[in-house]
Protein backbone atom coordinates (compact mmCIF):
# COMPACT_ATOMS: atom_id res chain seq x y z
CA UNK A 1 0.00 0.00 0.00
CA UNK A 2 1.10 3.57 -0.75
CA UNK A 3 -0.02 6.60 1.24
CA UNK A 4 0.52 10.29 0.62
CA UNK A 5 -0.42 13.69 2.06
CA UNK A 6 -2.19 16.23 -0.16
CA UNK A 7 -2.53 19.99 0.35
CA UNK A 8 -6.08 21.19 -0.07
CA UNK A 9 -7.36 24.68 -0.83
CA UNK A 10 -6.75 26.99 2.11
CA UNK A 11 -3.62 25.17 3.24
CA UNK A 12 -5.19 22.19 4.99
CA UNK A 13 -3.79 18.74 4.32
CA UNK A 14 -5.32 15.27 4.14
CA UNK A 15 -3.96 11.74 4.09
CA UNK A 16 -4.71 9.73 0.97
CA UNK A 17 -4.27 6.20 -0.33
CA UNK A 18 -2.57 5.95 -3.72
CA UNK A 19 -4.47 3.76 -6.18
CA UNK A 20 -2.54 3.89 -9.45
CA UNK A 21 -2.76 7.48 -10.70
CA UNK A 22 -5.42 8.45 -8.16
CA UNK A 23 -5.18 9.56 -4.53
CA UNK A 24 -8.21 8.74 -2.35
CA UNK A 25 -8.85 10.93 0.71
CA UNK A 26 -8.93 9.01 4.00
CA UNK A 27 -10.22 11.55 6.51
CA UNK A 28 -6.96 12.03 8.46
CA UNK A 29 -4.98 15.27 8.56
CA UNK A 30 -1.84 13.68 7.11
CA UNK A 31 -0.10 10.32 7.03
CA UNK A 32 1.36 10.98 10.48
CA UNK A 33 -2.12 11.58 11.88
CA UNK A 34 -3.34 8.38 10.22
CA UNK A 35 -0.52 6.38 11.83
CA UNK A 36 -1.24 7.86 15.26
CA UNK A 37 -5.03 7.40 15.13
CA UNK A 38 -5.85 4.93 12.38
CA UNK A 39 -5.50 1.36 11.26
CA UNK A 40 -3.59 0.78 8.02
CA UNK A 41 -5.62 -2.35 7.37
CA UNK A 42 -8.86 -0.38 7.58
CA UNK A 43 -7.80 2.26 5.05
CA UNK A 44 -7.05 -0.28 2.30
CA UNK A 45 -10.69 -0.19 1.15
CA UNK A 46 -11.76 3.23 2.50
CA UNK A 47 -13.42 5.61 0.03
CA UNK A 48 -13.36 9.40 -0.17
CA UNK A 49 -12.82 12.29 -2.55
CA UNK A 50 -10.27 11.55 -5.25
CA UNK A 51 -7.39 13.53 -6.75
CA UNK A 52 -5.16 13.11 -9.79
CA UNK A 53 -1.82 12.23 -8.21
CA UNK A 54 0.18 13.84 -11.01
CA UNK A 55 -1.39 17.28 -10.51
CA UNK A 56 -2.17 17.19 -6.76
CA UNK A 57 -0.12 19.46 -4.51
CA UNK A 58 1.76 17.10 -2.21
CA UNK A 59 2.93 18.02 1.28
CA UNK A 60 5.69 16.21 3.19
CA UNK A 61 4.28 12.72 3.65
CA UNK A 62 4.43 13.31 7.42
CA UNK A 63 3.84 17.05 7.87
CA UNK A 64 5.19 17.56 11.38
CA UNK A 65 6.97 14.52 12.84
CA UNK A 66 7.60 14.79 16.56
CA UNK A 67 11.08 13.41 15.87
CA UNK A 68 13.29 13.41 12.79
CA UNK A 69 16.36 11.32 13.60
CA UNK A 70 19.15 11.36 11.01
CA UNK A 71 22.02 8.92 10.55
CA UNK A 72 25.49 9.74 9.24
CA UNK A 73 28.13 7.50 7.64
CA UNK A 74 25.87 4.53 7.01
CA UNK A 75 26.70 3.22 3.52
CA UNK A 76 29.29 0.44 3.53
CA UNK A 77 30.89 1.07 0.11
CA UNK A 78 31.11 4.82 0.73
CA UNK A 79 32.85 4.36 4.09
CA UNK A 80 35.31 1.78 2.77
CA UNK A 81 36.18 3.95 -0.25
CA UNK A 82 37.07 6.76 2.14
CA UNK A 83 39.51 4.39 3.84
CA UNK A 84 37.60 4.41 7.11
CA UNK A 85 36.64 1.55 9.40
CA UNK A 86 32.96 0.62 9.50
CA UNK A 87 31.36 2.24 12.56
CA UNK A 88 30.50 0.17 15.61
CA UNK A 89 27.49 2.34 16.45
CA UNK A 90 25.29 4.69 14.39
CA UNK A 91 26.12 8.40 14.20
CA UNK A 92 22.92 10.29 15.07
CA UNK A 93 21.75 13.89 14.82
CA UNK A 94 18.33 15.56 14.63
CA UNK A 95 16.28 17.77 12.36
CA UNK A 96 13.27 19.96 13.12
CA UNK A 97 9.93 19.74 11.24
CA UNK A 98 10.40 23.32 9.95
CA UNK A 99 13.11 21.93 7.67
CA UNK A 100 10.62 19.80 5.72
CA UNK A 101 9.10 20.62 2.33
CA UNK A 102 6.93 18.62 -0.02
CA UNK A 103 8.19 16.39 -2.82
CA UNK A 104 7.54 19.08 -5.47
CA UNK A 105 8.16 22.20 -3.36
CA UNK A 106 11.02 24.63 -3.79
CA UNK A 107 14.15 24.17 -1.69
CA UNK A 108 15.20 27.37 0.02
CA UNK A 109 18.85 28.46 -0.27
CA UNK A 110 19.74 30.79 2.64
CA UNK A 111 21.96 33.80 1.89
CA UNK A 112 24.27 32.80 4.75
CA UNK A 113 25.53 29.66 2.98
CA UNK A 114 27.20 29.17 -0.40
CA UNK A 115 27.96 25.47 0.15
CA UNK A 116 24.54 23.81 -0.05
CA UNK A 117 24.90 20.10 -0.77
CA UNK A 118 22.66 17.14 -1.60
CA UNK A 119 22.23 13.91 0.38
CA UNK A 120 19.68 11.49 -1.04
CA UNK A 121 18.34 9.10 1.61
CA UNK A 122 15.87 6.34 2.38
CA UNK A 123 13.48 7.46 5.14
CA UNK A 124 11.87 5.09 7.64
CA UNK A 125 8.47 6.07 9.04
CA UNK A 126 7.43 4.64 12.41
CA UNK A 127 3.95 3.14 12.72
CA UNK A 128 3.68 2.09 16.36
CA UNK A 129 5.11 3.13 19.71
CA UNK A 130 8.24 1.22 20.61
CA UNK A 131 10.92 1.43 23.32
CA UNK A 132 13.95 -0.84 23.75
CA UNK A 133 12.78 -2.93 20.83
CA UNK A 134 14.25 -6.28 19.89
CA UNK A 135 14.63 -7.05 16.17
CA UNK A 136 11.12 -8.48 15.80
CA UNK A 137 9.51 -5.51 17.57
CA UNK A 138 11.61 -3.06 15.56
CA UNK A 139 10.52 -4.61 12.26
CA UNK A 140 6.86 -4.50 13.35
CA UNK A 141 7.21 -0.82 14.27
CA UNK A 142 8.11 0.23 10.71
CA UNK A 143 5.02 1.53 8.92
CA UNK A 144 6.91 2.04 5.69
CA UNK A 145 9.52 3.90 3.70
CA UNK A 146 9.78 7.21 1.90
CA UNK A 147 12.39 9.37 0.13
CA UNK A 148 14.22 12.26 1.80
CA UNK A 149 17.03 14.58 0.77
CA UNK A 150 19.08 15.81 3.73
CA UNK A 151 20.10 19.06 2.01
CA UNK A 152 23.07 20.31 4.03
CA UNK A 153 24.79 23.67 4.48
CA UNK A 154 28.37 22.37 4.59
CA UNK A 155 29.98 25.61 5.72
CA UNK A 156 27.74 25.60 8.79
CA UNK A 157 28.01 21.85 9.31
CA UNK A 158 31.78 22.06 9.76
CA UNK A 159 31.87 25.16 11.96
CA UNK A 160 32.06 22.73 14.88
CA UNK A 161 32.51 18.98 15.45
CA UNK A 162 28.71 18.69 15.83
CA UNK A 163 26.86 18.59 12.49
CA UNK A 164 23.45 19.83 13.68
CA UNK A 165 23.76 23.48 12.65
CA UNK A 166 24.30 22.55 9.01
CA UNK A 167 21.41 20.12 8.88
CA UNK A 168 18.12 21.73 9.85
CA UNK A 169 17.74 25.00 7.94
CA UNK A 170 14.14 25.90 7.27
CA UNK A 171 12.47 24.68 4.06
CA UNK A 172 15.51 22.67 3.01
CA UNK A 173 14.50 19.00 3.26
CA UNK A 174 12.00 17.36 0.88
CA UNK A 175 10.16 14.25 2.13
CA UNK A 176 7.80 12.05 0.11
CA UNK A 177 6.18 11.56 -2.30
CA UNK A 178 4.56 8.57 -0.60
CA UNK A 179 4.94 6.12 2.24
CA UNK A 180 5.32 2.59 0.88
CA UNK A 181 4.53 -0.26 3.26
CA UNK A 182 7.39 -2.77 3.71
CA UNK A 183 5.63 -5.53 1.76
CA UNK A 184 5.76 -3.38 -1.39
CA UNK A 185 9.45 -2.41 -1.27
CA UNK A 186 11.23 -4.19 -4.15
CA UNK A 187 14.40 -6.19 -3.62
CA UNK A 188 17.54 -4.45 -4.87
CA UNK A 189 15.95 -0.98 -4.83
CA UNK A 190 18.35 1.75 -5.97
CA UNK A 191 18.70 5.27 -4.59
CA UNK A 192 19.50 7.83 -7.30
CA UNK A 193 20.13 11.58 -6.98
CA UNK A 194 20.33 13.92 -9.97
CA UNK A 195 21.27 17.59 -10.26
CA UNK A 196 19.78 19.22 -13.36
CA UNK A 197 19.38 15.73 -14.79
CA UNK A 198 22.99 14.66 -14.17
CA UNK A 199 23.31 11.58 -11.99
CA UNK A 200 25.40 12.39 -8.90
CA UNK A 201 24.49 9.49 -6.59
CA UNK A 202 23.47 5.87 -7.17
CA UNK A 203 23.55 2.97 -4.73
CA UNK A 204 21.42 0.02 -3.61
CA UNK A 205 19.62 0.86 -0.38
CA UNK A 206 20.54 -2.53 1.06
CA UNK A 207 24.19 -1.38 1.33
CA UNK A 208 23.40 0.23 4.69
CA UNK A 209 25.79 -0.61 7.54
CA UNK A 210 22.88 -0.33 9.99
CA UNK A 211 19.62 -1.53 8.46
CA UNK A 212 16.23 0.05 9.12
CA UNK A 213 15.46 -2.61 11.72
CA UNK A 214 18.82 -2.15 13.44
CA UNK A 215 18.31 1.61 13.54
CA UNK A 216 14.85 1.32 15.09
CA UNK A 217 16.22 -1.12 17.66
CA UNK A 218 19.19 1.12 18.52
CA UNK A 219 17.35 4.45 18.57
CA UNK A 220 14.44 3.08 20.59
CA UNK A 221 16.94 2.07 23.27
CA UNK A 222 17.70 5.77 23.77
CA UNK A 223 14.15 7.15 23.59
CA UNK A 224 10.63 6.12 22.66
CA UNK A 225 9.75 6.15 18.98
CA UNK A 226 6.14 7.00 18.18
CA UNK A 227 3.89 6.76 15.11
CA UNK A 228 4.85 9.38 12.56
CA UNK A 229 8.47 9.71 13.70
CA UNK A 230 10.96 9.67 10.81
CA UNK A 231 14.45 8.17 10.59
CA UNK A 232 16.69 9.34 7.72
CA UNK A 233 19.04 6.41 7.19
CA UNK A 234 22.08 8.20 5.72
CA UNK A 235 23.49 9.04 2.30
CA UNK A 236 25.91 7.22 -0.01
CA UNK A 237 28.94 8.63 -1.80
CA UNK A 238 28.64 11.23 -4.54
CA UNK A 239 27.89 14.32 -2.45
CA UNK A 240 29.18 17.62 -3.81
CA UNK A 241 31.39 18.55 -0.87
CA UNK A 242 33.54 15.42 -1.35
CA UNK A 243 34.40 16.32 -4.96
CA UNK A 244 37.87 17.66 -5.70
CA UNK A 245 36.87 21.30 -6.09
CA UNK A 246 33.53 21.03 -4.30
CA UNK A 247 30.19 21.30 -6.06
CA UNK A 248 27.07 22.83 -4.58
CA UNK A 249 23.44 23.57 -5.37
CA UNK A 250 22.72 27.00 -6.85
CA UNK A 251 19.48 28.89 -7.41
CA UNK A 252 17.50 27.64 -10.38
CA UNK A 253 18.87 24.11 -10.32
CA UNK A 254 16.58 21.08 -10.01
CA UNK A 255 17.37 18.38 -7.45
CA UNK A 256 15.77 15.00 -8.14
CA UNK A 257 15.90 12.16 -5.62
CA UNK A 258 14.33 8.78 -6.39
CA UNK A 259 14.14 5.29 -4.94
CA UNK A 260 12.78 2.31 -6.83
CA UNK A 261 9.35 1.31 -5.61
CA UNK A 262 8.70 4.60 -3.81
CA UNK A 263 8.96 7.42 -6.34
CA UNK A 264 10.82 10.67 -6.66
CA UNK A 265 11.26 14.13 -5.23
CA UNK A 266 11.69 16.93 -7.78
CA UNK A 267 12.66 20.21 -6.13
CA UNK A 268 13.84 23.47 -7.65
CA UNK A 269 16.31 25.47 -5.54
CA UNK A 270 15.51 29.14 -4.98
CA UNK A 271 17.29 31.90 -3.13
CA UNK A 272 15.61 32.84 0.13
CA UNK A 273 14.43 36.44 0.04
CA UNK A 274 15.14 38.44 3.20
CA UNK A 275 15.02 42.10 4.08
CA UNK A 276 18.32 43.73 4.99
CA UNK A 277 17.80 43.51 8.76
CA UNK A 278 16.78 39.85 8.72
CA UNK A 279 19.68 38.90 6.47
CA UNK A 280 22.33 39.87 9.01
CA UNK A 281 23.91 36.97 10.85
CA UNK A 282 22.88 37.21 14.52
CA UNK A 283 25.49 38.33 16.99
CA UNK A 284 27.02 35.53 19.04
CA UNK A 285 26.88 36.11 22.78
CA UNK A 286 30.06 34.82 24.36
CA UNK A 287 30.27 33.92 28.03
Order of alpha helices (4+ residues) and beta strands (2+ residues): beta-beta-beta-alpha-alpha-beta-beta-alpha-beta-beta-beta-beta-beta-alpha-beta-beta-alpha-beta-beta-beta-alpha-beta-beta-beta-alpha
